[in-house]
């Protein structure tokens, strides 16, 4: 599964190799700078403005991480089951496990509301590079530059929100080479419509994850509401009757999480030798804790399953990425690319003066990153205080402090433009389970002791004379922050309420916040800002050498990728472009019809009604990464032909170098979705809505 969520601890934004020019079907292109000539020459396709507008405004971003698309005029949104899993988990209970059993709301009145889901639909893009760059003066220190850049970005976003009413985000492209203002229509009343059983949504489980052939119905439907009524949608995708065909050009419109294909060798080596191994050790520890928790009983397994699968998915994906960085030919290719670029710059006195020092600056930041990696992960990232309640406490503490600052000086997530999204999460009514919360906080505190040492002054203060388990229990037994009304009361009380509060989690957040802020400040001023300026220099050098032919790194903003439906060869064996629904039963039989290869009861009951030749999952050469999960696959007519849900194992190295030979995006075919809805689930009313 190509996921993007908090469990990856922001490591999806790692390290990728930048080729000199986009080749083959490589590229995650912004909608205002598409390679039109390449599309015309290779596919004889020239997207019209109307085509692009409909695709753009049909594409949806999930704040939980992932993509989707409108597929009806009545607000239906189609995404992956694993993208919707967070909401499925939150609206479930011990009596009704929709994540496991599936769900269908036969009428709108039966559609449960997601407690904290936000969908964003891009409406426009505006280049604000000149305005942002003008605020940063050459004589400024890096700290002053960071503050000035943050201030002007906050101002741009606030003014845009006031003028348009749309969510407004200034997006950094080319790691500082450009800044674009993205405006989104936002939907916050989102309700669950339909989901299949977990056993078919993630058929094959962790063993088949990132493998192909696959046989997964990894889909689910939500509905966007406005004013307590299904939203009226002007732009949505028509449903293709034929679906994707072998050799057919297809397009993926989605929100790839993050790449860093501009990264230098120094940055790549830091990630290979330091950052990735550290993150993987952290994930393995977390995975063991969740496995132990889930073994405590059936209800515990239900509560912890989504977190566990997320960690396992992240661990497997990052192992694939690390393997790519440990591959000498890949690193040699990157080294050759960097050496050639630097030689061109050094040969031009003007370029050398303007851009030549960028690589040394980035190398210096990697040394600082190494020094503060533990502190930034445990304190800045909050890994030492696992669970849902401590982040709530920290948000309340920081909200009170940030509210007293001018908008231009606040931490970015507390700015006026992002306030409603922050409050949606802060006041979420999603269930918080006491035993899981205790397990996660205990594990976090134990990790803090392990990494900092038991005699560290902060550790001594945090534990307050108790062991991690006893201290975690004390903190959780004394807090009132599970109550949403209590959170609102504290937030409304501002600094006075925080100062007077005796809630143990708020006291803990106040205790650790100075050091957490300090490591964040160091990160922003000595790493983020320095790298932003250095990579902007490299990007500008590339613009001068290559022109505007390069696509920017992914930033969890809308991108268009393209390719063809195409099989590949592996170990001398031809892998066909798609699997079939009938072959899913054969795959289950091959593995003894046992979990995770046990098909749901509904599939066995209606097996004879299914056309076994119906295409199930298929592969294409489209360039995707985590965050593209749920992205619609579209044909030249702008019709829905499939939905991205995974990449094959060879695609993991695509984070570093794109190789069309075997790198494949894996999608659910539109024909199998329709066949399943009609024949297996008999969801005729849902079928009748699609594409209308």
Secondary structure, DSSP 8 states (H G I E B T S, - for coil): ----SGGGTTTTS------SS--TT---B-TTS--HHHHHHHH-----HHHHHHHHHHEEEETTS-EEEE-STT-EEEE-HHHHHHHHHHT--SS--HHHH-EE-SSGGG--B-SS--EEEEEEEEE-HHHHHHTS-TT--HHHHHHHHHHHHHHHHHHHHHHH-SEEEEEEETTTTEEEEEEEEEE-EEEEEEE--HHHHTTTHHHHTT-SS------EEEEEEETTEE---S---EE-SS---TT-EEEEEE------TT--HHHHHHIIIIIHHHHHHHHHHHHHHHHHHHTT-HHHHHHHHHHHHHHHHHHHHHHHHHHHHT-HHHHHHHHHHHHHHHHHHHTSHHHHHHHTTHHHHHHHHHHHHHHHHHHIIIIIS-GGG-SSHHHHHHHHHHHHHHTTS-GGGS-GGGSGGGHHHHHHHHT------HHHHHHHHHHHHHHHHHHH-TT-HHHHHHHTTS-HHHHHHHHHHH--TTSHHHHHHHHHHHHHHHHH---HHHHHHHHHHHHHHHHHHHHIIIIIHHHHHHHHHHHHHHHHHH-TT------SS-EEEEEEB--EEETTEEE-SEEEHHHHHHHHHHTTT-TTS---HHHHHTGGGS-TTSEEEEEE-----TT-TT-EEE-TTSEEEEEEEEE-GGGGGGGT---TTT--EEEEEHHHHHHIIIIIS--HHHHHHTT-
